[in-house]
Amino acid sequence: MFKNLNINKRITYFLLGCIPIRIVFTLILKYVKNDYLPYLGIPLLLQSFGFLYLYFKNLRLNAPEAGGKTWWANLRLIHGALYLTAAIYAFQKKDISWVPLLIDVIVGLIFFLIHHKII
């Protein structure tokens, strides 16, 4: 599916797919009632474990959606830590549980733009 993606398609998919999905997750956490936050903490926790597992095991380094090289592999530690922080806040029903995900969106976008020499 991703095997023959040129750079323009990869940039488009990231900016119109990945980033909006991450923003939606952030907005869900921001606007959901605090009583529901612990339920959302479960998928956040699982996602964070996934990112951290890939980082510490040095796995999935050949991402076809990135043209064959997972250039963001070293950022998975930050990604996993931010999702873990959001999960902990969600389990505690804290209003700020969405903030780590917003930071994740911003950091991801900045590193993407730097990597692709857009900024």
N, CA, C and O atoms as CSV, one atom per row, in Angstrom:
chain,resi,resn,atom,element,x,y,z
A,1,MET,N,N,0.811,-1.190,0.000
A,1,MET,CA,C,0.000,0.000,0.000
A,1,MET,C,C,0.863,1.266,0.000
A,1,MET,O,O,0.613,2.194,-0.769
A,2,PHE,N,N,1.874,1.295,0.863
A,2,PHE,CA,C,2.722,2.485,0.977
A,2,PHE,C,C,4.008,2.377,0.164
A,2,PHE,O,O,4.804,3.315,0.126
A,3,LYS,N,N,4.207,1.246,-0.479
A,3,LYS,CA,C,5.500,0.954,-1.085
A,3,LYS,C,C,5.973,2.007,-2.082
A,3,LYS,O,O,7.159,2.338,-2.112
A,4,ASN,N,N,5.089,2.525,-2.877
A,4,ASN,CA,C,5.496,3.439,-3.944
A,4,ASN,C,C,5.099,4.889,-3.675
A,4,ASN,O,O,4.824,5.640,-4.611
A,5,LEU,N,N,5.067,5.279,-2.425
A,5,LEU,CA,C,4.699,6.659,-2.104
A,5,LEU,C,C,5.861,7.605,-2.373
A,5,LEU,O,O,6.970,7.398,-1.882
A,6,ASN,N,N,5.597,8.633,-3.150
A,6,ASN,CA,C,6.640,9.640,-3.346
A,6,ASN,C,C,6.614,10.596,-2.157
A,6,ASN,O,O,5.714,10.524,-1.320
A,7,ILE,N,N,7.569,11.462,-2.083
A,7,ILE,CA,C,7.721,12.371,-0.947
A,7,ILE,C,C,6.499,13.273,-0.782
A,7,ILE,O,O,6.077,13.541,0.343
A,8,ASN,N,N,5.933,13.738,-1.878
A,8,ASN,CA,C,4.760,14.624,-1.791
A,8,ASN,C,C,3.556,13.907,-1.182
A,8,ASN,O,O,2.818,14.493,-0.390
A,9,LYS,N,N,3.357,12.643,-1.550
A,9,LYS,CA,C,2.245,11.876,-0.976
A,9,LYS,C,C,2.483,11.612,0.512
A,9,LYS,O,O,1.554,11.689,1.315
A,10,ARG,N,N,3.726,11.301,0.876
A,10,ARG,CA,C,4.036,11.057,2.295
A,10,ARG,C,C,3.773,12.314,3.119
A,10,ARG,O,O,3.210,12.240,4.211
A,11,ILE,N,N,4.178,13.457,2.598
A,11,ILE,CA,C,3.935,14.723,3.311
A,11,ILE,C,C,2.437,14.980,3.423
A,11,ILE,O,O,1.950,15.368,4.485
A,12,THR,N,N,1.708,14.764,2.335
A,12,THR,CA,C,0.259,14.980,2.348
A,12,THR,C,C,-0.420,14.050,3.347
A,12,THR,O,O,-1.267,14.500,4.119
A,13,TYR,N,N,-0.070,12.774,3.353
A,13,TYR,CA,C,-0.682,11.821,4.288
A,13,TYR,C,C,-0.397,12.203,5.733
A,13,TYR,O,O,-1.265,12.071,6.596
A,14,PHE,N,N,0.797,12.668,5.993
A,14,PHE,CA,C,1.132,13.056,7.362
A,14,PHE,C,C,0.336,14.291,7.780
A,14,PHE,O,O,-0.270,14.315,8.851
A,15,LEU,N,N,0.342,15.309,6.929
A,15,LEU,CA,C,-0.306,16.575,7.278
A,15,LEU,C,C,-1.834,16.504,7.259
A,15,LEU,O,O,-2.496,17.219,8.011
A,16,LEU,N,N,-2.394,15.648,6.406
A,16,LEU,CA,C,-3.850,15.552,6.301
A,16,LEU,C,C,-4.428,14.289,6.941
A,16,LEU,O,O,-5.646,14.129,7.014
A,17,GLY,N,N,-3.559,13.402,7.399
A,17,GLY,CA,C,-4.008,12.167,8.042
A,17,GLY,C,C,-3.538,12.058,9.471
A,17,GLY,O,O,-4.343,12.101,10.401
A,18,CYS,N,N,-2.258,11.918,9.648
A,18,CYS,CA,C,-1.679,11.694,10.973
A,18,CYS,C,C,-1.923,12.866,11.924
A,18,CYS,O,O,-2.406,12.670,13.039
A,19,ILE,N,N,-1.599,14.049,11.498
A,19,ILE,CA,C,-1.754,15.221,12.373
A,19,ILE,C,C,-3.218,15.454,12.744
A,19,ILE,O,O,-3.505,15.652,13.925
A,20,PRO,N,N,-4.156,15.441,11.801
A,20,PRO,CA,C,-5.555,15.629,12.201
A,20,PRO,C,C,-6.069,14.549,13.171
A,20,PRO,O,O,-6.833,14.855,14.086
A,21,ILE,N,N,-5.660,13.313,12.975
A,21,ILE,CA,C,-6.082,12.246,13.888
A,21,ILE,C,C,-5.544,12.518,15.292
A,21,ILE,O,O,-6.264,12.345,16.275
A,22,ARG,N,N,-4.298,12.938,15.388
A,22,ARG,CA,C,-3.713,13.247,16.693
A,22,ARG,C,C,-4.405,14.456,17.330
A,22,ARG,O,O,-4.567,14.510,18.549
A,23,ILE,N,N,-4.807,15.414,16.514
A,23,ILE,CA,C,-5.543,16.572,17.034
A,23,ILE,C,C,-6.915,16.135,17.558
A,23,ILE,O,O,-7.369,16.624,18.592
A,24,VAL,N,N,-7.566,15.225,16.852
A,24,VAL,CA,C,-8.863,14.721,17.304
A,24,VAL,C,C,-8.723,14.039,18.662
A,24,VAL,O,O,-9.548,14.266,19.546
A,25,PHE,N,N,-7.695,13.207,18.846
A,25,PHE,CA,C,-7.457,12.571,20.151
A,25,PHE,C,C,-7.296,13.631,21.237
A,25,PHE,O,O,-7.832,13.500,22.337
A,26,THR,N,N,-6.556,14.668,20.911
A,26,THR,CA,C,-6.329,15.758,21.867
A,26,THR,C,C,-7.646,16.431,22.227
A,26,THR,O,O,-7.914,16.681,23.403
A,27,LEU,N,N,-8.464,16.724,21.232
A,27,LEU,CA,C,-9.733,17.402,21.470
A,27,LEU,C,C,-10.712,16.521,22.249
A,27,LEU,O,O,-11.476,17.019,23.077
A,28,ILE,N,N,-10.687,15.233,21.987
A,28,ILE,CA,C,-11.553,14.321,22.751
A,28,ILE,C,C,-11.199,14.409,24.230
A,28,ILE,O,O,-12.085,14.528,25.077
A,29,LEU,N,N,-9.921,14.352,24.539
A,29,LEU,CA,C,-9.511,14.437,25.949
A,29,LEU,C,C,-9.871,15.797,26.543
A,29,LEU,O,O,-10.247,15.889,27.712
A,30,LYS,N,N,-9.756,16.835,25.749
A,30,LYS,CA,C,-10.045,18.176,26.264
A,30,LYS,C,C,-11.524,18.356,26.601
A,30,LYS,O,O,-11.856,18.998,27.597
A,31,TYR,N,N,-12.404,17.800,25.789
A,31,TYR,CA,C,-13.827,18.103,25.922
A,31,TYR,C,C,-14.672,16.993,26.547
A,31,TYR,O,O,-15.859,17.202,26.802
A,32,VAL,N,N,-14.102,15.842,26.794
A,32,VAL,CA,C,-14.875,14.773,27.423
A,32,VAL,C,C,-15.050,15.079,28.910
A,32,VAL,O,O,-14.202,15.737,29.513
A,33,LYS,N,N,-16.142,14.606,29.497
A,33,LYS,CA,C,-16.355,14.793,30.933
A,33,LYS,C,C,-15.263,14.060,31.705
A,33,LYS,O,O,-14.831,12.975,31.315
A,34,ASN,N,N,-14.829,14.660,32.792
A,34,ASN,CA,C,-13.744,14.082,33.587
A,34,ASN,C,C,-14.035,12.662,34.054
A,34,ASN,O,O,-13.110,11.867,34.223
A,35,ASP,N,N,-15.307,12.332,34.264
A,35,ASP,CA,C,-15.660,10.979,34.709
A,35,ASP,C,C,-15.292,9.916,33.675
A,35,ASP,O,O,-15.094,8.753,34.026
A,36,TYR,N,N,-15.201,10.303,32.415
A,36,TYR,CA,C,-14.871,9.353,31.351
A,36,TYR,C,C,-13.362,9.253,31.076
A,36,TYR,O,O,-12.913,8.355,30.363
A,37,LEU,N,N,-12.604,10.162,31.637
A,37,LEU,CA,C,-11.162,10.185,31.362
A,37,LEU,C,C,-10.451,8.870,31.698
A,37,LEU,O,O,-9.607,8.435,30.915
A,38,PRO,N,N,-10.755,8.215,32.832
A,38,PRO,CA,C,-10.052,6.954,33.107
A,38,PRO,C,C,-10.259,5.891,32.025
A,38,PRO,O,O,-9.369,5.079,31.772
A,39,TYR,N,N,-11.423,5.898,31.394
A,39,TYR,CA,C,-11.666,4.940,30.303
A,39,TYR,C,C,-10.779,5.250,29.101
A,39,TYR,O,O,-10.312,4.345,28.410
A,40,LEU,N,N,-10.558,6.523,28.867
A,40,LEU,CA,C,-9.668,6.926,27.769
A,40,LEU,C,C,-8.206,6.720,28.139
A,40,LEU,O,O,-7.348,6.628,27.261
A,41,GLY,N,N,-7.922,6.647,29.429
A,41,GLY,CA,C,-6.558,6.393,29.874
A,41,GLY,C,C,-6.053,5.027,29.453
A,41,GLY,O,O,-4.855,4.842,29.241
A,42,ILE,N,N,-6.965,4.065,29.330
A,42,ILE,CA,C,-6.557,2.697,28.967
A,42,ILE,C,C,-5.932,2.648,27.569
A,42,ILE,O,O,-4.814,2.150,27.432
A,43,PRO,N,N,-6.615,3.150,26.515
A,43,PRO,CA,C,-5.953,3.121,25.199
A,43,PRO,C,C,-4.701,4.002,25.139
A,43,PRO,O,O,-3.753,3.690,24.418
A,44,LEU,N,N,-4.701,5.105,25.899
A,44,LEU,CA,C,-3.499,5.943,25.939
A,44,LEU,C,C,-2.330,5.189,26.548
A,44,LEU,O,O,-1.201,5.273,26.065
A,45,LEU,N,N,-2.614,4.454,27.611
A,45,LEU,CA,C,-1.568,3.658,28.262
A,45,LEU,C,C,-1.040,2.582,27.322
A,45,LEU,O,O,0.170,2.384,27.214
A,46,LEU,N,N,-1.949,1.889,26.643
A,46,LEU,CA,C,-1.531,0.849,25.697
A,46,LEU,C,C,-0.709,1.448,24.556
A,46,LEU,O,O,0.298,0.875,24.140
A,47,GLN,N,N,-1.144,2.599,24.058
A,47,GLN,CA,C,-0.402,3.263,22.982
A,47,GLN,C,C,0.992,3.665,23.450
A,47,GLN,O,O,1.971,3.506,22.720
A,48,SER,N,N,1.075,4.184,24.665
A,48,SER,CA,C,2.382,4.595,25.181
A,48,SER,C,C,3.303,3.388,25.320
A,48,SER,O,O,4.487,3.467,24.995
A,49,PHE,N,N,2.761,2.274,25.802
A,49,PHE,CA,C,3.573,1.057,25.919
A,49,PHE,C,C,4.053,0.593,24.547
A,49,PHE,O,O,5.176,0.112,24.401
A,50,GLY,N,N,3.189,0.744,23.545
A,50,GLY,CA,C,3.582,0.376,22.184
A,50,GLY,C,C,4.750,1.216,21.685
A,50,GLY,O,O,5.719,0.680,21.146
A,51,PHE,N,N,4.662,2.525,21.864
A,51,PHE,CA,C,5.755,3.408,21.441
A,51,PHE,C,C,7.045,3.081,22.193
A,51,PHE,O,O,8.119,3.011,21.595
A,52,LEU,N,N,6.934,2.883,23.495
A,52,LEU,CA,C,8.116,2.605,24.308
A,52,LEU,C,C,8.710,1.239,23.975
A,52,LEU,O,O,9.931,1.080,23.962
A,53,TYR,N,N,7.864,0.261,23.708
A,53,TYR,CA,C,8.342,-1.066,23.323
A,53,TYR,C,C,9.141,-0.990,22.018
A,53,TYR,O,O,10.238,-1.540,21.913
A,54,LEU,N,N,8.572,-0.299,21.029
A,54,LEU,CA,C,9.288,-0.144,19.757
A,54,LEU,C,C,10.609,0.581,19.953
A,54,LEU,O,O,11.609,0.238,19.322
A,55,TYR,N,N,10.617,1.582,20.827
A,55,TYR,CA,C,11.838,2.347,21.067
A,55,TYR,C,C,12.906,1.479,21.740
A,55,TYR,O,O,14.036,1.401,21.256
A,56,PHE,N,N,12.558,0.835,22.842
A,56,PHE,CA,C,13.554,0.085,23.607
A,56,PHE,C,C,13.996,-1.203,22.922
A,56,PHE,O,O,15.115,-1.668,23.139
A,57,LYS,N,N,13.127,-1.781,22.096
A,57,LYS,CA,C,13.493,-3.003,21.353
A,57,LYS,C,C,14.094,-2.675,19.982
A,57,LYS,O,O,14.528,-3.566,19.253
A,58,ASN,N,N,14.110,-1.375,19.644
A,58,ASN,CA,C,14.676,-0.947,18.363
A,58,ASN,C,C,13.992,-1.652,17.183
A,58,ASN,O,O,14.647,-2.194,16.292
A,59,LEU,N,N,12.661,-1.626,17.208
A,59,LEU,CA,C,11.868,-2.330,16.207
A,59,LEU,C,C,11.207,-1.376,15.227
A,59,LEU,O,O,11.154,-0.165,15.442
A,60,ARG,N,N,10.713,-1.949,14.161
A,60,ARG,CA,C,9.996,-1.241,13.087
A,60,ARG,C,C,10.771,-0.019,12.596
A,60,ARG,O,O,10.293,1.115,12.631
A,61,LEU,N,N,11.967,-0.301,12.147
A,61,LEU,CA,C,12.847,0.761,11.668
A,61,LEU,C,C,12.754,0.951,10.156
A,61,LEU,O,O,13.370,1.856,9.593
A,62,ASN,N,N,11.979,0.087,9.513
A,62,ASN,CA,C,11.824,0.155,8.063
A,62,ASN,C,C,10.357,0.426,7.736
A,62,ASN,O,O,9.633,-0.470,7.302
A,63,ALA,N,N,9.928,1.665,7.946
A,63,ALA,CA,C,8.525,2.034,7.762
A,63,ALA,C,C,8.246,2.343,6.293
A,63,ALA,O,O,8.804,3.292,5.742
A,64,PRO,N,N,7.388,1.547,5.656
A,64,PRO,CA,C,7.092,1.808,4.245
A,64,PRO,C,C,6.405,3.153,4.022
A,64,PRO,O,O,6.577,3.769,2.970
A,65,GLU,N,N,5.621,3.617,5.011
A,65,GLU,CA,C,4.942,4.909,4.857
A,65,GLU,C,C,5.918,6.074,4.898
A,65,GLU,O,O,5.553,7.205,4.576
A,66,ALA,N,N,7.157,5.802,5.292
A,66,ALA,CA,C,8.178,6.851,5.327
A,66,ALA,C,C,9.206,6.659,4.218
A,66,ALA,O,O,10.273,7.272,4.245
A,67,GLY,N,N,8.895,5.831,3.271
A,67,GLY,CA,C,9.829,5.587,2.184
A,67,GLY,C,C,10.901,4.575,2.553
A,67,GLY,O,O,11.918,4.474,1.866
A,68,GLY,N,N,10.689,3.824,3.632
A,68,GLY,CA,C,11.608,2.758,4.002
A,68,GLY,C,C,12.438,3.012,5.240
A,68,GLY,O,O,12.995,2.066,5.797
A,69,LYS,N,N,12.542,4.240,5.691
A,69,LYS,CA,C,13.357,4.534,6.868
A,69,LYS,C,C,12.498,5.246,7.909
A,69,LYS,O,O,11.876,6.269,7.625
A,70,THR,N,N,12.474,4.689,9.117
A,70,THR,CA,C,11.720,5.292,10.210
A,70,THR,C,C,12.584,6.372,10.837
A,70,THR,O,O,13.274,6.126,11.826
A,71,TRP,N,N,12.548,7.545,10.273
A,71,TRP,CA,C,13.419,8.633,10.737
A,71,TRP,C,C,13.019,9.104,12.128
A,71,TRP,O,O,13.834,9.724,12.811
A,72,TRP,N,N,11.804,8.835,12.570
A,72,TRP,CA,C,11.310,9.292,13.873
A,72,TRP,C,C,11.546,8.276,14.986
A,72,TRP,O,O,11.035,8.451,16.092
A,73,ALA,N,N,12.315,7.212,14.714
A,73,ALA,CA,C,12.519,6.153,15.716
A,73,ALA,C,C,13.067,6.705,17.034
A,73,ALA,O,O,12.649,6.263,18.104
A,74,ASN,N,N,13.979,7.644,16.974
A,74,ASN,CA,C,14.551,8.202,18.205
A,74,ASN,C,C,13.567,9.102,18.954
A,74,ASN,O,O,13.773,9.397,20.131
A,75,LEU,N,N,12.518,9.532,18.292
A,75,LEU,CA,C,11.503,10.376,18.934
A,75,LEU,C,C,10.443,9.558,19.657
A,75,LEU,O,O,9.615,10.117,20.376
A,76,ARG,N,N,10.460,8.245,19.477
A,76,ARG,CA,C,9.446,7.399,20.110
A,76,ARG,C,C,9.496,7.468,21.633
A,76,ARG,O,O,8.470,7.295,22.290
A,77,LEU,N,N,10.649,7.713,22.192
A,77,LEU,CA,C,10.757,7.843,23.643
A,77,LEU,C,C,9.942,9.053,24.113
A,77,LEU,O,O,9.210,8.967,25.099
A,78,ILE,N,N,10.070,10.161,23.417
A,78,ILE,CA,C,9.302,11.366,23.747
A,78,ILE,C,C,7.816,11.101,23.519
A,78,ILE,O,O,6.981,11.445,24.356
A,79,HIS,N,N,7.497,10.493,22.392
A,79,HIS,CA,C,6.118,10.170,22.034
A,79,HIS,C,C,5.484,9.293,23.120
A,79,HIS,O,O,4.386,9.576,23.599
A,80,GLY,N,N,6.191,8.230,23.498
A,80,GLY,CA,C,5.693,7.309,24.520
A,80,GLY,C,C,5.540,7.976,25.872
A,80,GLY,O,O,4.570,7.723,26.586
A,81,ALA,N,N,6.495,8.830,26.230
A,81,ALA,CA,C,6.433,9.526,27.523
A,81,ALA,C,C,5.251,10.493,27.565
A,81,ALA,O,O,4.585,10.609,28.594
A,82,LEU,N,N,4.989,11.181,26.470
A,82,LEU,CA,C,3.859,12.116,26.432
A,82,LEU,C,C,2.527,11.368,26.514
A,82,LEU,O,O,1.616,11.809,27.214
A,83,TYR,N,N,2.407,10.259,25.816
A,83,TYR,CA,C,1.181,9.468,25.899
A,83,TYR,C,C,1.023,8.848,27.287
A,83,TYR,O,O,-0.092,8.753,27.800
A,84,LEU,N,N,2.119,8.431,27.891
A,84,LEU,CA,C,2.064,7.890,29.253
A,84,LEU,C,C,1.620,8.968,30.234
A,84,LEU,O,O,0.811,8.705,31.124
A,85,THR,N,N,2.140,10.170,30.076
A,85,THR,CA,C,1.742,11.284,30.928
A,85,THR,C,C,0.255,11.578,30.767
A,85,THR,O,O,-0.450,11.786,31.754
A,86,ALA,N,N,-0.222,11.596,29.524
A,86,ALA,CA,C,-1.649,11.826,29.277
A,86,ALA,C,C,-2.487,10.725,29.923
A,86,ALA,O,O,-3.545,11.003,30.488
A,87,ALA,N,N,-2.026,9.486,29.843
A,87,ALA,CA,C,-2.759,8.372,30.450
A,87,ALA,C,C,-2.837,8.529,31.965
A,87,ALA,O,O,-3.897,8.331,32.559
A,88,ILE,N,N,-1.731,8.880,32.580
A,88,ILE,CA,C,-1.712,9.062,34.035
A,88,ILE,C,C,-2.674,10.177,34.439
A,88,ILE,O,O,-3.458,10.014,35.374
A,89,TYR,N,N,-2.615,11.301,33.740
A,89,TYR,CA,C,-3.544,12.397,34.023
A,89,TYR,C,C,-4.999,11.953,33.821
A,89,TYR,O,O,-5.876,12.316,34.604
A,90,ALA,N,N,-5.245,11.176,32.777
A,90,ALA,CA,C,-6.604,10.707,32.511
A,90,ALA,C,C,-7.089,9.794,33.644
A,90,ALA,O,O,-8.231,9.912,34.088
A,91,PHE,N,N,-6.230,8.892,34.107
A,91,PHE,CA,C,-6.610,8.012,35.221
A,91,PHE,C,C,-6.913,8.826,36.482
A,91,PHE,O,O,-7.734,8.427,37.307
A,92,GLN,N,N,-6.248,9.955,36.617
A,92,GLN,CA,C,-6.460,10.825,37.778
A,92,GLN,C,C,-7.595,11.831,37.554
A,92,GLN,O,O,-7.873,12.660,38.420
A,93,LYS,N,N,-8.243,11.756,36.394
A,93,LYS,CA,C,-9.346,12.656,36.026
A,93,LYS,C,C,-8.923,14.121,36.041
A,93,LYS,O,O,-9.695,14.993,36.439
A,94,LYS,N,N,-7.711,14.381,35.613
A,94,LYS,CA,C,-7.191,15.757,35.585
A,94,LYS,C,C,-7.608,16.456,34.296
A,94,LYS,O,O,-7.556,15.883,33.208
A,95,ASP,N,N,-8.021,17.709,34.453
A,95,ASP,CA,C,-8.440,18.522,33.304
A,95,ASP,C,C,-7.332,18.716,32.271
A,95,ASP,O,O,-7.610,19.001,31.106
A,96,ILE,N,N,-6.100,18.564,32.688
A,96,ILE,CA,C,-4.976,18.840,31.779
A,96,ILE,C,C,-4.486,17.595,31.033
A,96,ILE,O,O,-3.406,17.617,30.443
A,97,SER,N,N,-5.265,16.515,31.055
A,97,SER,CA,C,-4.818,15.280,30.399
A,97,SER,C,C,-4.583,15.459,28.905
A,97,SER,O,O,-3.835,14.687,28.304
A,98,TRP,N,N,-5.201,16.454,28.300
A,98,TRP,CA,C,-5.057,16.691,26.868
A,98,TRP,C,C,-3.755,17.425,26.525
A,98,TRP,O,O,-3.306,17.372,25.380
A,99,VAL,N,N,-3.153,18.096,27.486
A,99,VAL,CA,C,-1.976,18.928,27.218
A,99,VAL,C,C,-0.792,18.106,26.678
A,99,VAL,O,O,-0.164,18.540,25.712
A,100,PRO,N,N,-0.458,16.936,27.260
A,100,PRO,CA,C,0.659,16.166,26.687
A,100,PRO,C,C,0.418,15.759,25.233
A,100,PRO,O,O,1.360,15.679,24.445
A,101,LEU,N,N,-0.835,15.503,24.882
A,101,LEU,CA,C,-1.118,15.140,23.490
A,101,LEU,C,C,-0.973,16.346,22.565
A,101,LEU,O,O,-0.537,16.203,21.422
A,102,LEU,N,N,-1.333,17.521,23.047
A,102,LEU,CA,C,-1.116,18.736,22.254
A,102,LEU,C,C,0.383,18.967,22.053
A,102,LEU,O,O,0.823,19.310,20.956
A,103,ILE,N,N,1.146,18.779,23.103
A,103,ILE,CA,C,2.608,18.907,22.993
A,103,ILE,C,C,3.138,17.898,21.987
A,103,ILE,O,O,4.022,18.214,21.190
A,104,ASP,N,N,2.596,16.678,22.023
A,104,ASP,CA,C,3.018,15.636,21.088
A,104,ASP,C,C,2.738,16.046,19.642
A,104,ASP,O,O,3.575,15.834,18.764
A,105,VAL,N,N,1.575,16.626,19.395
A,105,VAL,CA,C,1.233,17.090,18.041
A,105,VAL,C,C,2.232,18.156,17.596
A,105,VAL,O,O,2.750,18.100,16.481
A,106,ILE,N,N,2.497,19.112,18.459
A,106,ILE,CA,C,3.404,20.214,18.111
A,106,ILE,C,C,4.817,19.701,17.869
A,106,ILE,O,O,5.450,20.059,16.877
A,107,VAL,N,N,5.307,18.868,18.771
A,107,VAL,CA,C,6.664,18.310,18.626
A,107,VAL,C,C,6.756,17.474,17.352
A,107,VAL,O,O,7.721,17.595,16.597
A,108,GLY,N,N,5.755,16.628,17.111
A,108,GLY,CA,C,5.759,15.797,15.911
A,108,GLY,C,C,5.761,16.620,14.643
A,108,GLY,O,O,6.487,16.322,13.694
A,109,LEU,N,N,4.950,17.652,14.633
A,109,LEU,CA,C,4.881,18.523,13.454
A,109,LEU,C,C,6.195,19.266,13.230
A,109,LEU,O,O,6.672,19.364,12.099
A,110,ILE,N,N,6.773,19.785,14.296
A,110,ILE,CA,C,8.048,20.509,14.171
A,110,ILE,C,C,9.145,19.599,13.636
A,110,ILE,O,O,9.868,19.973,12.712
A,111,PHE,N,N,9.274,18.398,14.216
A,111,PHE,CA,C,10.322,17.484,13.748
A,111,PHE,C,C,10.073,17.018,12.321
A,111,PHE,O,O,11.021,16.822,11.561
A,112,PHE,N,N,8.816,16.838,11.952
A,112,PHE,CA,C,8.485,16.473,10.577
A,112,PHE,C,C,8.923,17.580,9.613
A,112,PHE,O,O,9.559,17.313,8.594
A,113,LEU,N,N,8.577,18.808,9.945
A,113,LEU,CA,C,8.937,19.948,9.095
A,113,LEU,C,C,10.445,20.128,9.004
A,113,LEU,O,O,10.969,20.445,7.936
A,114,ILE,N,N,11.144,19.928,10.114
A,114,ILE,CA,C,12.610,20.019,10.103
A,114,ILE,C,C,13.207,18.896,9.256
A,114,ILE,O,O,14.086,19.127,8.426
A,115,HIS,N,N,12.711,17.668,9.482
A,115,HIS,CA,C,13.253,16.521,8.747
A,115,HIS,C,C,13.090,16.697,7.229
A,115,HIS,O,O,13.984,16.358,6.454
A,116,HIS,N,N,11.962,17.220,6.832
A,116,HIS,CA,C,11.695,17.402,5.402
A,116,HIS,C,C,12.143,18.750,4.873
A,116,HIS,O,O,11.829,19.134,3.746
A,117,LYS,N,N,12.897,19.473,5.724
A,117,LYS,CA,C,13.478,20.766,5.344
A,117,LYS,C,C,12.420,21.757,4.843
A,117,LYS,O,O,12.648,22.528,3.910
A,118,ILE,N,N,11.268,21.706,5.494
A,118,ILE,CA,C,10.190,22.632,5.162
A,118,ILE,C,C,10.368,23.917,5.973
A,118,ILE,O,O,9.981,25.002,5.538
A,119,ILE,N,N,10.957,23.773,7.153
A,119,ILE,CA,C,11.295,24.965,7.952
A,119,ILE,C,C,12.775,24.931,8.274
A,119,ILE,O,O,13.284,25.834,8.938
